[in-house]
Amino acid sequence: MECLNCGAPVLENGHCSQCGMNYKLLAKAYNTSNYYYNLGLDRASVRDLTGAIDALNLALKYNKQNINARNLLGLIYYEMGETVLGLTQWVISSNYLPENNMAEWYIKEVQSDPLKLEEANQLAKQFNQALAHAKQGTKDLAFIQLKRILSNYPHFVKGYLLLALLYLDNGNPDRAKKALKRVLRIDKNNTLAVKYLSEMGVAPKDIIGMKESSHRIDVDSAYSDEDQYKSDLETFVEKGLENIDNPDLTVGSYQEINHSKFNLVYVAVGLVLGVLVFWLLVLPTKLNSANQKNRQQELAYSEEVSKKNVTISDLEGQVEDLNKQIQAQEEEKKKEKNSQKDSKEAFQIIKKNIPNTTYETLCSEAATAISGNDYQKAIDLCNVALQIQEGEEAYYYLGKAYLGNQDEENAKSAFISLKDNYPESDHLDEIKSYLSE
């Protein structure tokens, strides 16, 4: 048994060996999709296009690769004048199934007439323009725009719905009713058309009768005698201009002008006008613009050169100031060095003349400070004592003071100096534990 999603073998536990999908759930989803496709097909066959679209969208929700459902959805959109939406569905379908797919034939049929395809691309833009005219109150322009749209796309449902609203806004419910009846002939269960008819006060029985007429009347044929509407589509739309703002206003039939016979004249006149415009307007403007640009560039270069000259002068002054500062610092360092030398010599003279009792006194005071937990004072006294004379007592008390001050690194350094300089000291046994750490 193969997976419906990827075609890989299905394991004994019911899951696909590759994608991991549950075969039973996937089969149920595919069956549901086919059910809604058949429902949509049945609805489309009786011109319930709105219901068919809802059913086909559900079919694609359960299985987006349901080619038949997607192709039928495209056909329904195309029938309702939504060529772009129909092409979208067919392109998606052809991507899912590139070969033996009717969507390819549908696309070729639409693309075989480039003019028709371009008109389809412009349909949304033209409809939006008509909608904008209607909102702005220029109903005559909206009617003209709708006439052009409906003459090219007689099954464009949205166009008829907008046309009905314009008739209602103009106080002409009879013509609005005829436009909505046209919608129901194309799509017998169009919800907006039914809603508009209900709001117009049309009885439900009459609405049902309009729906049933969609079975008997061909939407592409002339209208039947039931509604005594024998005029064709152009007359139907053109008469919508009556009683708008001016009751006496009449508008003639709309006819596209054939410009093909004037093409050569248009080309020649266009070339002459283009050359004149270039020589009289464009070229002088470009020359003036180029000259002005050159002058601006010259000014900019001059300003830049001036700024650079000023910058060079400033940098030269800064270099001179820095040289003077360096010389002053060197002289100051030289004086400081000489002063330090004199201080060292004076200190050596003082050191030679200081009696040994001073060293012993300092060590004794350091021991007293340690006893009183004044470790910083002990550290200062020991350092002074070591400046006067190196001795094991000074190193010993210095290490103990550092220990009391939580400075183990300097304490260890003092004890190492004691050990190195006085290997026979009586204090080595006491500090042996610190040296081993």
N, C-alpha and C positions, 0 to 999 in steps of 0.2 A: 504494500500500500504506500502510495506516494503522498507527500505533503502538498496540500492545495496552495500553499503560499510560495514555496521555493522548489518543490519537486523532489526533495530529498526523501529517503526512506523514513517511514514512521516506525518508531520503536514499539515494543510490546506494551509499554506503559501508556501508549496513546499520544506520545509527544514526538515532535519532529526531531530527528537526529542532528539537524543543522541549526534551524532557527528556534527550536524549542517550543513551537506553538502546539497547543492542544488540538488534535485533529477533530474531535467531536465538536468543540466550540467553533472551530474554523468552518467546519462543514455546515453547522447550524447558521452561522453568519452568512455564508454563501447562499444557502437555501432561502434565507430571509431576503437577501438581496434580489434573488431571482423572483421571489414572490412579489416584491414591490415593483420589479421591472414589468412583470405580467400585468399587475394592476395598472401601472402607468400606460402600458400598451393598450389595455382595454379602454381606459379613459381617453386616450388620444384618438382612438378609433371612433368615438362618439363626440369628438371635439370638446371634451372637457380638458382644455389645455392647462389651465391653472392646476386642476387636480392631478393631471399627469406630471407636471413639473414637481409638485410636492412628493408624489410617489417615487419618481426617478431620483430625486435628491436623497430620499431615504435609502433607495437601493444603492446609491454610490456611497452613502455613509457606512453601510455594512460591507461593501466591497468596492473600493475605488477603482478596481481593474475590471469592473463589469462593462465590457466593451459595448454590448448591445444597449444597455441602459444609457451610457454616455452618448452613443451615436443618436439614439432616439431623442435624448434631451437637446442635442444640437439641432436636430430637425425641427423640434417644437419651437425653439428660440427663433430659428430661421423663418418658420411659418408666421410667427408673431411680429416679424420685422426686425428682430434683434440679431442681425447678421453677425455682428462682432462676437456676441455671446455664443452663437452657434459655432463659429469658427474656432473659438477658444476650446469648446468641448471636443471638437473633432481633432484639433492639434494634440490635445492631451491623449485622446484615444489612440492616435497614430503613434505616439511615443510609447505607449504601453504595448501596442501590437503593430509593428511596422509592416508586416506582410499580411495579405489576404484580409484587409480591413476596408470596409466600405467608406470609412472616414476619409481615406486618401482620395477616393473618387469624388466625394462631396467637396473636398477642398479644391480639387482641380476644376470642378464645375464652377465654383464661385470665382476662382482666380482666372478662369478663361476669359472673362470680360473685365479688363482692367478698369474701364470707366465705371462699371457697376460696383467694383470693389472699392474704388475711391469714394463713390457716393455712399457706400455703407460706412466707410470710415468717417465721413462728414455727417452722418445721420445724427449722432449724439450731439454734435456741436450745433446743428441746425435746430434740433428739438430744444436745446437749452436756450438758444436765441429766442425761439417762439415763447418759451416759458418766461424768459426775462421781459419780453414785450408785454406779455399778459400781466405780469406783476406790476409793470410800470404804467399800465393803463392804455398803452397804444395797441388797442385790440385789432385795428385794421392791419397793422404789421404782423401781428401774431397770426391772423387768419391767412395772410399771404404766405407766410413762412410754413404754416401747416399744410396749405394747399400744395406747395412744392414737395413737402415731405410725403404726403399721402398719394400724390400722383406717381411718385417713384416706388413707394412702399404701401400699396393699398391694404396690407394686412398689419400695419403698424398700430398695435393696440393702444399704446400710450398716446399716440397722436389723436386717435378718436376720443379718448378719455379727456384730454385737454380741450379738444374741440367742444365736447359736451359741456364742460365747465364754462367755456366762453359763452356758449349759447345761454346757459342758465344765468350767468352774470349779466347778460344783455336782455334778460327777460323774455327769452324765446324757448320755453320748455318743450315745444313740439319738435323743434330741430334737435334739441339736446336729446330727446327721447329717441329720435331716429339715429343719431350718432351712437348712442348706447346700444341700440338694437343691432347696429352693425358690429359692435364689439362682441355681443352675445352670439352673433352668427359665426364669428371667428373662434371665440372662446366662451362656450355657453355658461360656464360657471365662474366667470371673472368676478371676483369679490367686489372690486371697486365699482364695476358697472351695476351690479345688483344693489350695492349700497346707495349709489346715486339715484337709481330708479325708486328705491324705497323712500328716500328723503324727498323725492319729487311727488310722492303720494300715489305712485302706481301700485295698483292692487297686486298682492302676491300671485293671484291667479293669472293676471296678465303677464307678470314676469316669467312665470313657469311656461306660459304659452310662447313667449319670446325664446326661451331656452329650447323648447321643443321644435321651434321653427328652424333651428340650426341643423336638424336632421334632414329637413325637406328642401331647404334652399341652399343652393351652391353660392358660396361667398364671392366667387369670381363671376357669377352670372349677373344679368340685370335683376333689379329688385322686382319682387312679385307684386301682384295687384292687392295683396293683403293690406299693405300700408299706403297704397296709392303713391308709391315713390318710384317714379319711372325715370327720373333724371339720372344721369351718370355722375361719377365721382366729382368731376370738375365743377359741374353746375351746383352740386350739393355744397361744396366748400365755398364757391364764389358767392352764393346767396347768403352766406353767413355774414357778409359785409353789410347787408341791409340793416337799417335801423340802428346803426352804431353812431352815437353822438348826433349825426345828421340823418333824419329819416329819408331825405331825398337823395342821399349819396348813393351812387351806383358805380360799380367797378366793372370794367370790361373783362373779358376772358384773358387769362394769363398765357403768354406764348413766349417761349424762349427765342431769342434772336439768333439767327444763323450768322456767325461771324467769319465763317471760313472764306467767303468771297472777298472779305476785306483784309485778309491776312497780309498780303504783299504791301498794300498801302500802309497798314499799321507798322510793318517792319521798316519801310522806307522813312516814314515820318518819325518813327522812334529813333532811327539812326541819326537823322538830321538834328533832331532836338537834343539827342545825347551829345553830339559833337559841339553844338552851340553852347549848351550848358557847361561842357567841360572847358571850352576856350574862354567863355565870358565870366564864368563864376568859379569853377573849381580850380583852374590853373592859377589865376591871380591870387586866389586865397592861399593855395599851397605855397606859391612863391613868397608871399608876405609872411606866412607862417615859418617857412624855412629861414628867411632873413632874420626874423625876430628871434628864432631859436639860436642862430649863430651869434647874434649880438649878446644874447643872454649867456651863452657858453663863454664868450670872450670875457664878459664881466665876471663870471664865476671864476674863470682861470686867473684873472688879475687879482681878485680878492683872495684866492687861495695862495697865490705867490706871495702877496703882502703878508698874509697870516703866517706863512712859513718863515719869511725873513724875520718877523717879530719873534717867532718861536726860537729861531736860531740865536738871536741876540739874547733872549732870556736864558737859553741853555748855557751860553758862554758865561753870562754873569753868574749863574748858579755854579758852574764848574770852578770859577775863580773863588767864590765864597767857600765852596767845599775845600779847596786847597788851603785856604787860610785857616779854616777850622781844623784841618788835619795837622797843620804846622803847630797851631796852638795846643792841640791835644798832645802832640809829641813832646813839646817843651814842658807841659805840665807833668807828663809821665816821667820825664827826665828829672824834674825837680822832686817829684814824689819818691823816685828811686833813690836819689841822693839823701832825702830826708829819712827814708827807711834805713839806709846804710848808717847814717849818723845815729839813728835811734838804737840800732842793734849794737853799735860800738859803745854807746853810752850805757846800754843795758848790761853789756859784758863787764864794763868797768864797775857798775853798781853791784853786779852779781859777785864780782871778786871781793868786794869790800863788805858784803853782807855776811855776818857771822853765821856759823852753823846752827846757833840757837834759834835763828829765825825759821829755818826749815823744820826743826823739831817742834817749834811752837805751832806752825801751820798744820803739821800732821796731827798734833794733839788736839787742836781746835776742830780739825776735820773729824776725828774720832768722836769728839763730844757732839758735833752736829749730827753724826749718824745715830748716836744714842738718842738724840732728841728728834729723830725722823726728819731733820732738815737736810734732805739729801742734796738739793741743788747747791746749798751753801757749802756742803762738804765737797762737792765736785769742783766748785770754784777754788776752794782752799787748796785742794790737791793739785790742781792745774798750776796754781801760782807756785806751790812748793816744787813741782817738777821743773818749772822754769828756772828756779834758783838752783836746785840740785836734784839730780835723779837719785831715787832711793827706793828700797823695797817697801817701806812703810807707806810712801806716797802712792805707789802703784796699788798696794793692797787696799788702802782706804778708798782710792778712786774706783776700783772695781766693785767694792761693797756699796759705795754710794750710787753707782749706776744700777746695781741690782735693786737697791731700794727704790730707785726712780723708775723701775720697770724697763730699763734700757739694757737688755741682755747682750746685745751685740757689742756695745762699747764696754760693757763689763767684761766680757770674754776677751776683748782686745787688751784691756788693762792687765788681766790675769796672765795673758800670754806674754806680755812685756815683762811682767814680774818673773815668770818662769825662765824666759830667755836670758834676762840680765842677771838674775839671782837664783841660779839652780840649786843653791844650798839653803835657800830660805826656809824658815820654820813654817811659813804660811802655805807651803805647797800642798801639804796633806789636806788642808782645809779646802783649798780651791780645786783639788784634783777632780771632784765631781762635776764642776762647771766646765773644766777643760775637756772632759770626755764627751760632752754633749755635742 
